[in-house]
Amino acid sequence: MRIFERMRDMEHEQLVFCYDEVSGLRAIVAIHDTTLGPALGGTRMWNYDSEEDAIEDALRLSRGMTYKSSAMGLNLGGGKAVIIGDSRKDKTEELWRAYGRFIQSLGGRYITAEDVGTTPDDMAFVSAETDYVAGLLHKSGDPSPITAYGTYRGIKASLEYLTGSTDLAGRTIAVQGIGSVGYVLCEYLHEEGAHLLVSDLYEDVLNRAVEEFGAEIVDPDRIHACECDVFSPCALGAVINDVTLPELGCRIVAGAANNQLAEDSLAQGLRDRGILYAPDFVINGGGVINVAHEFHPGGYNRELALRQVDRIGDYLKQIFTTSDQEDIPTRVAADRMAEARIERIAKVHRIRV
Ligand code: NAD
């Protein structure tokens, strides 16, 4: 991998490698763009097949955070960290504290929080060593439930745009990944009478979804192909790719997972197939809004955070409308919206204070 070329192509500012022999920590922090403010984004713990995969994930996820924070109207830049390891086996207090010391060494250029494979308990250990961690239990807490709420609002807005109705009763929704976000999303959808198809890698998680929501289990390799109103990716990225695109059985793709498109060009493929795509970094912005409210001068206020998350449906409708008016993919419309705000604020920042 030609790291600097990749950073140039994706417009990154900084990539930091953190290693600690004692705890076995192997972490990569990617800071994409700090025009709007310090880079904020969660820490993902995952058993990557290779170090290159981990670097690529950090680069792609951090860029997504720049666009997400801009689209949500936040004064934050984009960053993300990945830790190479098995989140069910490799977590120790010393690993999190070593990681926290590296975060502190960045002096606030990067603020971390939870992501796939990490929890508020992990962040509590990190906070023993750094001020630059959010999503703590005594503050805004785990962002996952609010991400799920924003995703639920986004699914309803997408349905409304396509069908004129937000009604979920009798709709079939395929949820891929019943983790921290996917599970709470299922709760919202089930409460309003949606029929749920679910897939996950863990049987215990699936059994719970069957018991609590009457969900139907689907093979993880086939969930994208199920006939349904909405396919909701809530696991990992790249789920829309050259193989899955022609097989999609839905009218709408609207889920919480980051980087759902393996390649940006697939956004046009979705449009060509007449599938409405709710851009991931817009529909899943609830979590970052919630975390950002920890830095509110008046302190964290859940009601204010939720009020801001309620706007996600309006952002999506604006993006869908632009996409149809200009005949461009929804993802391109969303990118332009986020980039335009960064450009406007960069011009304001030329004024020295
Ligand atoms: P999580 O680790 O709690 O859950 C992910 C779930 O997906 C796990 O249960 C895992 O077993 C399952 N999974 C993994 N690969 C799968 C596959 N191929 N098929 C089916 N299931 C699979 O993570 P989470 O916090 O729920 O996050 C889910 C997604 O949402 C991630 O892409 C994350 O980046 C994104 N996201 C999360 C938040 C948040 O607040 N947690 C915010 C924004 C975006």
Residues whose N, C-alpha, C, O or C-beta is under 5 A from the ligand:
A	BS01	NAD	D115 V116 G117 P143 S144 T147 Q176 G177 I178 G179 S180 V181 G182 S199 D200 L201 Y202 P220 C234 A235 L236 A256 A257 N258 N284 G287
